[in-house]
Amino acid sequence: MRKRCDKISKNNSKISKFAERNEATVATGAKTEKKSMTKKKKIEIGPGEDGIVIRNTGSSYIVRKENGEEVNCRVKGNFRIKGIRTTNPVAVGDHVLVSKAADDADYITSVSTRRNYIIRRASNLSKESHILAANIDIAALVASLRDPETPTTFIDRFLATAEAYGISAMIILNKSDIWDEYDRELAEGLKVLYESIGYKVMEVSAESGVGMEALRGYLSDKITLMAGNSGVGKSTLINKLVPGANLKTGKISDIHHQGMHTTTFSEMVDMPEGGSLIDVPGIRGFGTIDFAEEEVSHYFPEIFRTSKDCKYGNCKHLGEPGCAVKSAVESHYISESRYASYLSIIEEIRNPEKYRKPY
């Protein structure tokens, strides 16, 4: 019979595996496409200073140095993280070394080993993953029940990814000011479901202010990733939590009742009470990555707990004889929506080209 320690061991192994990949390397030479009689002039780099990445615009990075100075940086040469194919080798929250070059430009020359990070499958087919943030205390998913509706499959994929990378996760149900009676019953049901599994769930309204002080107190002194699908009010929440942040907000499409992207880059903003919030662009789909089929159940705590009673130790809960998980779903001890999310990830692993579906 598998025990809880199996999960801890596997998670530690996964985190250790990725931690080994986090050593940043910088290629100082450029690949030569054609033979040339003239050599490129080498950029001389001076001694480095420690800093933290607070904004990623795609083409450059804003780094706050230890003395509080914020500098616009580029990366030098063919910069990459060992073992990870990613759209962004440097992420907001990274602790980096910044050096001044002879041309007076600032360069990121190395990234310190990350204590954690969270990724999703990138929409850019030339790369495999996109790092949402690094070195965080909480991964908070901002969700809404309408205008737009956040699917439970999207919620579960986010939570499973946080579990896989050993990061505490929570759910923030926003826009409570526009809920009707049905929405309130649904919100209560979601709260009961996810809190029974072990996740913190908070109901708030960025517009009316309901629940905002409690949320502020919970997030203070922590570094929190604020993620969510477009239009859930994530940037509005941050603007209320951090007066003066002035993050751009957008409207909901009248036709599709979905949000339109307003945040175009990732940014860290400091809370007055201490701690920081990392705002990332709205996510339309949350594709998972680096999940092995036999590991997926480990990232659904209630499924993992129940699986110890399965007849076979290698049961994947897909209809095998004596599957305790399938019985628990049929008896409503495990939510059907959670089990459906589990199956969707298994399906994605078997058919990775389907990850673009709007989960």
Secondary structure, 3 states (H helix, E strand, C coil): CCCHHHHHHHHHHHHHHHHHHCCEEEECCCCCCCCCCCCCCCCCEEEEEEEEEEEECCCCEEEEECCCCEEEEEECCEEEECCCCECCCCCCCCEEEEEEECCCCEEEEEECCCCCEEEEECCCCCCCEEEEEECCCEEEEEEECCCCCCCHHHHHHHHHHHHHCCCEEEEEEECHHHCCHHHHHHHHHHHHHHHHHCCEEEECCCCCCCCHHHHHHHHCCCEEEEECCCCCCHHHHHHHHCCCCCCCCCCECCCCCCECCCCCCEEEEECCCCCEEEECCCCCCCCCCCCCHHHHHHHCHHHHHHHCCCCCCCCCCCCCCCCHHHHHHHCCCCCHHHHHHHHHHHHHHHCHHHCCCCC
